[in-house]
Amino acid sequence: MPYFTSPVDGARLHLVDYGPADGPVLVFVNSLYFGTQMWEYQMLPLANEGHRCVGFDRRGHGRSDDTWGGFDLDSLADDLQGLLDHLDLRDVTLVGHSVGTAEIVRCLTRHGSERIARVALVAGMAPGPARSANHPEGVDPELMLAGIDAFRRDRSAFFADGARAFFALDRPGNELSEAYVETMVRRCHGATARAGVAIGELIAALDVAPELAAVDLPVLVVHGTHDASGPIELTGRRAAALAPNATLEVYENAGHGLFATHADRLTADLRRFAAGE
């Protein structure tokens, strides 16, 4: 299996590299709990069309090393940059989901945009959903920490109980098979309990608003109106307002898991965006 070494601490991180080596490059950064499999409805069609689609399993996730440390945002961003450097990727379209959007923003802050041409923030947590001095309308951090406590007590129930809201399955048009939903719940267990708690705590304190305002690349913000994990008014709309060169695409009725419920539309939007349209 292909791996690269983290520049942070030498952790071995699993990567996937689909499509022709000389195709336009998209690099996918995963949600919390998931590995690269979450992007199957985007990576496989785009690779078949001639794009080079690259992704990796975050530390403590999927087939990457189970580490204790390295879950601060700087280290996670450095892991992402390590992938770009390892494969010497250029003119990259970075695509992040959920907390992966914050890793992308911090990567740009720490390492610049020499390798990166544009950024897509899909159902993002950036700039941060929690209440803070700069974001008084945000979610009470104590409520977010209570969710982490529920995860600690019984993460199997936490995943199973949250699946329908994650995909907004009560909304019109959001149809997924029970088999698919069950598979995604099982895949959540590919993340260690340590990784889940550490990154959950990171999200509860997340604030990359000043960094996002400094991103001078084209930014595509994709967000669902019924995202229970990252409510659009606290995340997607703020991100689009902060980034100077942003375009907001709102998906009616979509939840956090729009990569599956709105797979074809997201793939088409990413195709157009990667082409510079």
C-alpha positions in Angstrom: 0.0 0.0 0.0 1.3 3.5 -0.7 2.3 5.6 2.3 4.2 8.8 3.0 5.9 9.9 6.2 4.5 12.8 8.2 7.0 15.7 8.5 5.7 16.3 12.0 6.8 13.1 13.8 7.4 10.4 11.2 3.9 8.8 11.4 3.1 6.6 8.4 0.1 8.0 6.6 -1.8 6.1 3.9 -2.5 7.8 0.6 -4.5 7.0 -2.6 -3.6 8.4 -6.0 -6.2 7.7 -8.7 -6.2 8.7 -12.4 -3.4 9.7 -14.8 -0.3 11.2 -13.3 -0.4 14.1 -15.8 -4.1 15.0 -15.2 -5.4 18.1 -13.4 -4.9 17.5 -9.7 -7.6 17.5 -7.0 -6.5 16.6 -3.4 -9.3 15.6 -1.1 -9.1 16.2 2.7 -11.5 14.1 4.7 -14.1 14.7 7.4 -13.5 13.7 11.0 -13.9 9.9 11.4 -13.7 9.0 7.7 -10.9 7.8 5.4 -10.6 8.5 1.7 -13.5 6.1 1.0 -16.0 8.9 1.8 -15.1 10.5 -1.6 -15.9 7.5 -3.8 -18.7 9.4 -5.6 -16.3 12.2 -6.5 -12.8 10.7 -6.8 -13.7 7.7 -9.0 -15.7 9.6 -11.7 -13.2 12.4 -11.9 -10.3 10.0 -12.2 -12.1 8.1 -14.9 -12.4 11.5 -16.8 -8.7 12.1 -16.6 -8.2 14.0 -13.4 -5.6 13.0 -10.9 -7.4 12.5 -7.6 -5.3 12.2 -4.5 -6.3 11.7 -0.8 -4.9 10.4 2.4 -6.1 9.0 5.7 -5.6 11.5 8.5 -3.5 10.3 11.4 -5.6 8.1 13.7 -7.9 7.3 10.8 -8.3 4.5 8.3 -5.0 2.8 7.3 -2.7 5.5 8.8 -0.8 5.2 12.0 -2.6 5.3 15.3 -0.8 8.2 17.1 -1.3 9.9 20.4 0.0 13.3 19.3 -0.2 15.5 16.3 -3.9 16.4 16.4 -3.4 20.1 16.8 -4.4 22.1 13.7 -0.8 23.1 12.8 0.3 19.4 12.8 -2.7 18.3 10.7 -2.0 21.1 8.2 1.7 20.1 8.1 0.6 16.5 7.3 -1.4 17.8 4.3 1.6 19.8 3.1 3.7 16.7 3.5 1.4 14.9 1.1 1.7 17.8 -1.5 5.5 17.8 -1.1 5.8 14.0 -1.2 4.1 13.7 -4.6 5.4 17.1 -5.8 1.9 18.2 -6.7 1.3 21.5 -8.5 -1.6 23.6 -9.6 -3.8 21.7 -7.0 -7.5 22.1 -6.4 -7.8 21.4 -2.7 -11.2 19.9 -1.6 -12.0 19.7 2.1 -15.0 18.4 3.9 -16.0 19.5 7.5 -12.9 19.9 9.7 -10.8 19.2 6.5 -11.6 22.7 5.5 -9.9 24.1 8.5 -6.8 22.0 7.8 -6.7 23.5 4.3 -7.0 27.0 5.6 -4.2 26.5 8.1 -2.1 24.8 5.5 -2.3 27.9 3.3 -1.5 30.1 6.4 1.6 28.0 7.3 2.9 27.0 3.9 1.5 29.5 1.3 -0.1 28.7 -2.0 2.8 27.8 -4.2 1.4 24.4 -5.0 -2.3 25.4 -4.7 -4.5 27.0 -7.4 -7.9 27.0 -5.8 -9.8 25.7 -2.8 -13.2 24.1 -2.3 -14.8 24.1 1.2 -17.5 21.4 1.3 -19.9 21.4 4.3 -17.0 23.1 6.1 -16.4 23.7 9.8 -14.2 26.7 8.8 -14.2 29.4 10.0 -15.5 27.7 13.2 -19.1 27.1 14.5 -18.4 27.8 18.2 -19.2 31.0 20.1 -16.2 33.3 20.7 -15.5 36.9 21.2 -15.3 37.4 17.5 -18.4 35.2 16.8 -21.0 35.8 19.5 -23.7 34.1 17.5 -21.9 30.7 17.5 -22.8 27.5 19.3 -22.0 27.4 23.0 -18.7 25.5 23.3 -20.0 23.6 26.3 -22.7 22.0 24.2 -20.0 20.9 21.8 -17.9 19.5 24.6 -21.0 17.6 25.9 -21.2 15.9 22.5 -17.6 14.8 22.9 -18.5 13.4 26.3 -21.3 11.4 24.7 -18.8 10.1 22.1 -16.4 9.0 24.9 -19.2 7.1 26.7 -20.5 5.1 23.7 -19.1 6.1 20.3 -21.1 3.2 18.7 -24.3 4.8 19.8 -23.0 8.2 19.0 -22.4 7.3 15.3 -25.6 5.2 14.9 -27.9 7.8 16.5 -26.4 10.7 14.4 -26.4 9.1 11.0 -29.9 10.2 9.8 -29.2 13.8 10.8 -25.7 13.7 9.3 -27.3 12.9 5.9 -30.5 14.9 6.5 -32.5 11.8 5.5 -35.8 13.4 6.6 -35.5 16.0 3.9 -37.0 15.6 0.4 -34.7 14.0 -2.1 -32.1 12.8 0.3 -32.4 9.1 -0.4 -29.7 6.6 0.6 -30.0 2.9 1.1 -29.9 1.6 4.7 -27.0 -0.5 3.6 -25.0 2.5 2.6 -25.8 4.4 5.8 -24.8 1.3 7.9 -21.6 1.0 6.0 -20.7 4.7 6.7 -21.5 4.2 10.4 -19.0 1.2 10.4 -16.4 3.3 8.6 -16.6 5.9 11.4 -15.0 3.2 13.6 -11.9 3.4 11.4 -11.0 6.5 13.4 -9.6 5.8 16.9 -11.3 7.1 20.0 -8.2 9.2 20.7 -8.5 10.9 17.2 -12.2 11.5 17.6 -11.9 13.2 21.0 -8.8 15.3 20.1 -10.3 16.6 16.8 -13.7 17.1 18.4 -12.0 19.3 21.0 -10.2 21.1 18.2 -13.5 21.9 16.5 -15.0 23.2 19.7 -12.3 25.9 19.9 -11.9 26.4 16.1 -11.5 30.0 14.8 -9.7 30.5 11.5 -11.7 33.5 10.5 -8.7 35.9 10.2 -6.8 33.3 8.2 -9.7 32.6 5.8 -10.0 36.4 5.2 -6.4 36.3 4.0 -6.9 33.5 1.4 -6.5 35.2 -2.0 -7.2 32.1 -4.1 -10.5 31.3 -5.8 -12.7 29.6 -3.2 -15.8 27.5 -3.8 -18.0 27.2 -0.7 -20.6 24.4 -0.9 -23.0 24.0 1.9 -26.4 22.5 2.6 -29.4 24.3 4.1 -30.0 21.5 6.6 -26.4 20.8 7.8 -26.9 19.9 11.5 -23.2 19.5 12.1 -22.0 22.8 10.7 -25.1 25.1 10.4 -24.8 27.2 7.2 -25.2 30.5 8.9 -22.3 29.8 11.3 -20.0 28.2 8.8 -20.7 28.2 5.0 -22.1 31.7 4.7 -19.5 33.2 7.0 -16.7 31.4 5.0 -18.1 32.8 1.7 -18.3 36.3 3.2 -14.8 36.2 4.6 -12.8 34.8 1.7 -12.2 37.7 -0.8 -12.7 35.6 -3.9 -15.4 33.2 -2.9 -18.4 31.7 -4.6 -21.2 30.2 -2.5 -23.2 27.2 -3.8 -26.2 26.4 -1.5 -27.7 23.0 -1.7 -31.3 23.0 -0.7 -32.3 20.3 1.9 -28.7 19.0 2.0 -27.1 17.9 5.2 -23.5 17.4 6.3 -23.2 14.3 4.2 -24.0 15.9 0.9 -21.1 14.1 -0.7 -23.4 11.1 -0.9 -27.0 12.6 -1.0 -26.0 15.2 -3.6 -23.1 13.2 -5.1 -23.6 14.0 -8.8 -24.2 17.7 -8.2 -21.1 18.0 -6.1 -19.0 16.1 -8.6 -20.2 18.4 -11.4 -19.4 21.5 -9.3 -15.9 20.3 -8.5 -15.3 19.4 -12.1 -16.2 22.9 -13.2 -14.3 24.6 -10.4 -11.1 22.5 -11.1 -11.3 23.7 -14.7 -11.3 27.3 -13.6 -14.9 27.9 -14.6 
